[in-house]
């Protein structure tokens, strides 16, 4: 098995991996990426090698999705093929302006995050669920919104709503004048969001890339047919086969 090490201190694991003839440490074309860090390290690895199985080993105070056991024990299980293969839903997002070609196209494991572009100017938007206008097409005014997977609901979504969800797709409203804070829809739902007043900024997961949004930009967010795959110590909630 071709193993690529990823993380600020991941090279420390190389001697342990080299003890196992089944594992070959490589610099490219990996069969598996071993992430040594926290949840941010895992998200960054998924951005760089989407779809390639990841083994997230905790080397951080915080790492909700990272295996808390010793690297030696995890590597031993990896070599034996006894880690649990688990798939997690991702989101795909396309941004268009009118009938123009997509301005950007991205895939997110945690969330798609839109925030006001100026600290003293709210963003305004409307959204649709499967082409059905939310709240009769009401314009929402506030700091922005997050569209999240169940996997990502333990992150920013949780900070906004103080809750998590186990299935579907969630939209959380950030400091808006609206009467509700979030919506949970079935996982096959297509979210369409129209920016009615900007500026706003689009970010996703731990990507260093940001996209500027303006009035009449439209986001279409849906389930990505390509899931993320993790090799874990044990089965954890939120995987796609539990929906």
C-alpha positions as a Markdown table, in Angstrom:
| # | Residue | x | y | z |
|---|---|---|---|---|
| 1 | Unk | 0.0 | 0.0 | 0.0 |
| 2 | Unk | 1.4 | 3.4 | -1.0 |
| 3 | Unk | 1.2 | 5.8 | 2.0 |
| 4 | Unk | 1.7 | 9.5 | 1.8 |
| 5 | Unk | 2.3 | 11.3 | 5.1 |
| 6 | Unk | 0.6 | 14.7 | 5.6 |
| 7 | Unk | 0.9 | 17.2 | 8.5 |
| 8 | Unk | 3.4 | 19.5 | 10.0 |
| 9 | Unk | 5.0 | 16.7 | 12.1 |
| 10 | Unk | 3.9 | 13.8 | 10.0 |
| 11 | Unk | 7.5 | 12.8 | 9.1 |
| 12 | Unk | 7.8 | 11.5 | 12.7 |
| 13 | Unk | 5.6 | 8.6 | 11.7 |
| 14 | Unk | 7.9 | 7.4 | 8.9 |
| 15 | Unk | 10.1 | 5.0 | 11.0 |
| 16 | Unk | 6.9 | 3.4 | 12.3 |
| 17 | Unk | 5.5 | 2.9 | 8.8 |
| 18 | Unk | 8.8 | 1.5 | 7.5 |
| 19 | Unk | 8.5 | -1.4 | 10.1 |
| 20 | Unk | 5.7 | -2.9 | 8.0 |
| 21 | Unk | 6.6 | -4.4 | 4.6 |
| 22 | Unk | 3.0 | -4.0 | 3.5 |
| 23 | Unk | 3.4 | -0.2 | 3.6 |
| 24 | Unk | 5.5 | 2.0 | 1.3 |
| 25 | Unk | 6.0 | 5.7 | 2.1 |
| 26 | Unk | 5.7 | 7.7 | -1.1 |
| 27 | Unk | 5.5 | 11.4 | -2.2 |
| 28 | Unk | 2.9 | 11.1 | -4.9 |
| 29 | Unk | 0.1 | 8.9 | -6.2 |
| 30 | Unk | -0.9 | 7.5 | -2.8 |
| 31 | Unk | -3.3 | 4.7 | -2.1 |
| 32 | Unk | -3.9 | 6.2 | 1.4 |
| 33 | Unk | -3.0 | 9.5 | 3.1 |
| 34 | Unk | -2.0 | 9.4 | 6.7 |
| 35 | Unk | -3.0 | 12.7 | 8.3 |
| 36 | Unk | -1.1 | 13.6 | 11.5 |
| 37 | Unk | -2.7 | 16.6 | 13.2 |
| 38 | Unk | -6.2 | 17.8 | 13.8 |
| 39 | Unk | -9.4 | 18.2 | 11.9 |
| 40 | Unk | -7.9 | 21.0 | 9.8 |
| 41 | Unk | -5.2 | 18.7 | 8.7 |
| 42 | Unk | -7.7 | 16.2 | 7.6 |
| 43 | Unk | -9.8 | 18.8 | 5.6 |
| 44 | Unk | -6.6 | 20.1 | 4.0 |
| 45 | Unk | -5.7 | 16.6 | 2.9 |
| 46 | Unk | -9.1 | 16.0 | 1.4 |
| 47 | Unk | -8.8 | 19.2 | -0.6 |
| 48 | Unk | -5.5 | 18.1 | -2.0 |
| 49 | Unk | -6.3 | 14.4 | -2.6 |
| 50 | Unk | -10.1 | 14.2 | -2.9 |
| 51 | Unk | -11.5 | 10.7 | -2.7 |
| 52 | Unk | -8.2 | 9.1 | -1.6 |
| 53 | Unk | -8.8 | 7.3 | 1.7 |
| 54 | Unk | -7.5 | 9.2 | 4.8 |
| 55 | Unk | -6.2 | 7.9 | 8.1 |
| 56 | Unk | -6.6 | 10.8 | 10.5 |
| 57 | Unk | -4.3 | 10.4 | 13.6 |
| 58 | Unk | -4.6 | 13.0 | 16.3 |
| 59 | Unk | -1.6 | 15.2 | 17.0 |
| 60 | Unk | -3.5 | 18.2 | 18.4 |
| 61 | Unk | -5.5 | 19.2 | 21.4 |
| 62 | Unk | -8.6 | 19.3 | 19.2 |
| 63 | Unk | -9.4 | 16.7 | 16.6 |
| 64 | Unk | -13.0 | 15.6 | 16.8 |
| 65 | Unk | -12.7 | 13.2 | 13.8 |
| 66 | Unk | -9.1 | 12.1 | 14.4 |
| 67 | Unk | -8.1 | 8.8 | 15.9 |
| 68 | Unk | -7.0 | 9.4 | 19.6 |
| 69 | Unk | -5.0 | 6.2 | 19.9 |
| 70 | Unk | -1.2 | 6.0 | 19.6 |
| 71 | Unk | 0.3 | 6.3 | 16.1 |
| 72 | Unk | 2.0 | 2.9 | 16.6 |
| 73 | Unk | -1.4 | 1.2 | 17.2 |
| 74 | Unk | -3.1 | 2.9 | 14.3 |
| 75 | Unk | -0.2 | 2.1 | 11.9 |
| 76 | Unk | -0.3 | -1.6 | 13.0 |
| 77 | Unk | -4.0 | -1.8 | 12.2 |
| 78 | Unk | -3.5 | 0.0 | 8.9 |
| 79 | Unk | -0.8 | -2.6 | 7.9 |
| 80 | Unk | -3.2 | -5.5 | 8.9 |
| 81 | Unk | -6.1 | -3.9 | 7.0 |
| 82 | Unk | -8.3 | -3.8 | 10.1 |
| 83 | Unk | -9.2 | -0.1 | 10.2 |
| 84 | Unk | -12.9 | 0.6 | 9.4 |
| 85 | Unk | -13.5 | 2.1 | 6.0 |
| 86 | Unk | -16.2 | 4.7 | 6.2 |
| 87 | Unk | -17.7 | 7.1 | 3.6 |
| 88 | Unk | -18.9 | 10.6 | 4.4 |
| 89 | Unk | -21.1 | 12.8 | 2.2 |
| 90 | Unk | -19.6 | 16.0 | 0.7 |
| 91 | Unk | -21.2 | 19.0 | -1.0 |
| 92 | Unk | -20.6 | 20.4 | -4.4 |
| 93 | Unk | -21.2 | 24.1 | -5.0 |
| 94 | Unk | -21.3 | 26.1 | -8.3 |
| 95 | Unk | -21.5 | 29.9 | -8.4 |
| 96 | Unk | -23.0 | 31.7 | -11.5 |
| 97 | Unk | -23.8 | 35.3 | -12.4 |
| 98 | Unk | -26.9 | 35.2 | -14.6 |
| 99 | Unk | -26.4 | 33.1 | -17.6 |
| 100 | Unk | -22.6 | 33.3 | -17.5 |
| 101 | Unk | -20.4 | 30.2 | -17.1 |
| 102 | Unk | -19.8 | 29.2 | -13.5 |
| 103 | Unk | -17.5 | 31.6 | -11.7 |
| 104 | Unk | -16.3 | 28.8 | -9.4 |
| 105 | Unk | -16.9 | 25.2 | -8.7 |
| 106 | Unk | -15.9 | 23.5 | -5.5 |
| 107 | Unk | -16.3 | 20.4 | -3.3 |
| 108 | Unk | -16.6 | 20.6 | 0.5 |
| 109 | Unk | -16.4 | 18.0 | 3.2 |
| 110 | Unk | -17.5 | 20.3 | 6.1 |
| 111 | Unk | -19.4 | 23.3 | 4.7 |
| 112 | Unk | -19.9 | 26.1 | 2.2 |
| 113 | Unk | -19.6 | 29.4 | 4.1 |
| 114 | Unk | -20.9 | 32.8 | 2.9 |
| 115 | Unk | -20.1 | 35.9 | 5.0 |
| 116 | Unk | -20.7 | 39.6 | 4.5 |
| 117 | Unk | -17.8 | 41.3 | 2.6 |
| 118 | Unk | -17.8 | 44.5 | 4.8 |
| 119 | Unk | -18.0 | 44.3 | 8.6 |
| 120 | Unk | -20.5 | 47.2 | 8.7 |
| 121 | Unk | -22.8 | 46.1 | 5.9 |
| 122 | Unk | -25.1 | 43.1 | 6.0 |
| 123 | Unk | -25.5 | 40.7 | 3.1 |
| 124 | Unk | -29.0 | 40.0 | 1.8 |
| 125 | Unk | -30.1 | 36.8 | 0.1 |
| 126 | Unk | -33.0 | 34.6 | -0.8 |
| 127 | Unk | -32.9 | 30.8 | -1.0 |
| 128 | Unk | -34.8 | 27.9 | -2.6 |
| 129 | Unk | -35.1 | 24.2 | -1.7 |
| 130 | Unk | -35.6 | 22.2 | -4.9 |
| 131 | Unk | -36.9 | 25.4 | -6.6 |
| 132 | Unk | -39.4 | 26.0 | -3.8 |
| 133 | Unk | -38.8 | 29.5 | -2.3 |
| 134 | Unk | -38.1 | 29.5 | 1.4 |
| 135 | Unk | -40.6 | 31.5 | 3.4 |
| 136 | Unk | -42.5 | 32.7 | 0.3 |
| 137 | Unk | -39.3 | 34.2 | -1.1 |
| 138 | Unk | -38.5 | 36.4 | 1.8 |
| 139 | Unk | -35.2 | 38.3 | 1.7 |
| 140 | Unk | -33.0 | 37.5 | 4.6 |
| 141 | Unk | -30.7 | 40.1 | 6.0 |
| 142 | Unk | -27.7 | 39.3 | 8.2 |
| 143 | Unk | -24.0 | 38.2 | 8.4 |
| 144 | Unk | -24.4 | 35.3 | 6.0 |
| 145 | Unk | -25.0 | 31.6 | 6.1 |
| 146 | Unk | -23.4 | 28.2 | 6.3 |
| 147 | Unk | -24.5 | 25.1 | 4.3 |
| 148 | Unk | -23.2 | 22.0 | 6.0 |
| 149 | Unk | -22.9 | 18.3 | 5.8 |
| 150 | Unk | -23.6 | 16.1 | 8.9 |
| 151 | Unk | -19.9 | 15.6 | 9.1 |
| 152 | Unk | -19.4 | 19.4 | 9.3 |
| 153 | Unk | -22.3 | 20.0 | 11.6 |
| 154 | Unk | -20.0 | 19.6 | 14.6 |
| 155 | Unk | -18.0 | 22.7 | 13.4 |
| 156 | Unk | -19.3 | 26.1 | 12.4 |
| 157 | Unk | -22.9 | 24.9 | 12.1 |
| 158 | Unk | -22.7 | 23.9 | 15.7 |
| 159 | Unk | -21.3 | 27.2 | 16.8 |
| 160 | Unk | -24.3 | 29.0 | 15.1 |
| 161 | Unk | -27.1 | 26.7 | 16.2 |
| 162 | Unk | -25.6 | 24.9 | 19.2 |
| 163 | Unk | -26.8 | 21.6 | 17.7 |
| 164 | Unk | -25.7 | 18.9 | 15.3 |
| 165 | Unk | -27.6 | 16.7 | 12.8 |
| 166 | Unk | -27.1 | 13.2 | 11.7 |
| 167 | Unk | -28.6 | 13.1 | 8.2 |
| 168 | Unk | -29.5 | 15.5 | 5.4 |
| 169 | Unk | -28.0 | 18.9 | 4.6 |
| 170 | Unk | -28.2 | 21.9 | 7.0 |
| 171 | Unk | -28.4 | 25.6 | 6.3 |
| 172 | Unk | -27.6 | 27.8 | 9.3 |
| 173 | Unk | -28.3 | 31.6 | 9.3 |
| 174 | Unk | -25.7 | 33.9 | 10.8 |
| 175 | Unk | -27.0 | 36.7 | 12.9 |
| 176 | Unk | -30.0 | 37.5 | 10.7 |
| 177 | Unk | -33.2 | 39.3 | 11.3 |
| 178 | Unk | -35.1 | 36.1 | 10.4 |
| 179 | Unk | -37.2 | 34.3 | 13.0 |
| 180 | Unk | -35.4 | 30.9 | 12.6 |
| 181 | Unk | -31.7 | 30.0 | 12.9 |
| 182 | Unk | -31.5 | 27.0 | 10.6 |
| 183 | Unk | -33.1 | 24.5 | 8.2 |
| 184 | Unk | -32.4 | 20.8 | 7.8 |
| 185 | Unk | -33.4 | 19.3 | 4.5 |
| 186 | Unk | -33.1 | 15.7 | 3.0 |
| 187 | Unk | -29.7 | 14.9 | 1.5 |
| 188 | Unk | -31.0 | 14.9 | -2.1 |
| 189 | Unk | -32.2 | 18.5 | -1.7 |
| 190 | Unk | -30.7 | 21.1 | -4.1 |
| 191 | Unk | -30.2 | 24.5 | -2.3 |
| 192 | Unk | -30.2 | 27.6 | -4.5 |
| 193 | Unk | -29.1 | 30.9 | -3.0 |
| 194 | Unk | -29.4 | 34.3 | -4.7 |
| 195 | Unk | -27.3 | 37.2 | -3.3 |
| 196 | Unk | -29.6 | 40.2 | -3.5 |
| 197 | Unk | -27.2 | 42.6 | -2.0 |
| 198 | Unk | -23.4 | 42.2 | -1.5 |
| 199 | Unk | -20.6 | 42.3 | -1.2 |
| 200 | Unk | -20.0 | 38.9 | 0.3 |
| 201 | Unk | -17.2 | 36.3 | 0.5 |
| 202 | Unk | -17.5 | 32.6 | -0.1 |
| 203 | Unk | -15.2 | 30.2 | 1.7 |
| 204 | Unk | -15.2 | 26.4 | 2.2 |
| 205 | Unk | -13.6 | 24.0 | 4.6 |
| 206 | Unk | -10.0 | 25.0 | 5.4 |
| 207 | Unk | -9.3 | 26.2 | 1.8 |
| 208 | Unk | -7.0 | 29.3 | 1.6 |
| 209 | Unk | -9.1 | 30.3 | -1.4 |
| 210 | Unk | -11.9 | 32.9 | -1.1 |
| 211 | Unk | -14.4 | 34.0 | -3.7 |
| 212 | Unk | -15.9 | 37.4 | -3.8 |
| 213 | Unk | -19.7 | 37.5 | -4.4 |
| 214 | Unk | -21.8 | 40.4 | -5.6 |
| 215 | Unk | -25.4 | 41.2 | -6.2 |
| 216 | Unk | -27.2 | 38.6 | -8.4 |
| 217 | Unk | -24.6 | 35.9 | -7.9 |
| 218 | Unk | -26.3 | 32.5 | -7.4 |
| 219 | Unk | -25.0 | 29.5 | -5.6 |
| 220 | Unk | -26.2 | 26.0 | -6.3 |
| 221 | Unk | -25.3 | 23.5 | -3.5 |
| 222 | Unk | -26.1 | 19.8 | -3.6 |
| 223 | Unk | -24.7 | 16.4 | -2.5 |
| 224 | Unk | -21.5 | 15.6 | -4.2 |
| 225 | Unk | -21.7 | 12.1 | -5.8 |
| 226 | Unk | -18.1 | 11.5 | -4.7 |
| 227 | Unk | -17.8 | 11.0 | -0.9 |
| 228 | Unk | -14.8 | 11.3 | 1.3 |
| 229 | Unk | -13.4 | 8.1 | 2.6 |
| 230 | Unk | -11.8 | 7.7 | 6.1 |
| 231 | Unk | -10.1 | 4.6 | 7.6 |
| 232 | Unk | -11.0 | 4.8 | 11.3 |
| 233 | Unk | -10.4 | 2.8 | 14.5 |
| 234 | Unk | -14.1 | 2.2 | 14.8 |
| 235 | Unk | -17.3 | 3.3 | 13.2 |
| 236 | Unk | -18.4 | 6.8 | 14.0 |
| 237 | Unk | -21.7 | 8.6 | 13.3 |
| 238 | Unk | -22.6 | 10.6 | 10.3 |
| 239 | Unk | -21.3 | 8.2 | 7.6 |
| 240 | Unk | -23.4 | 8.0 | 4.4 |
| 241 | Unk | -24.5 | 4.4 | 4.8 |
| 242 | Unk | -26.5 | 5.4 | 8.0 |
| 243 | Unk | -28.7 | 8.0 | 6.2 |
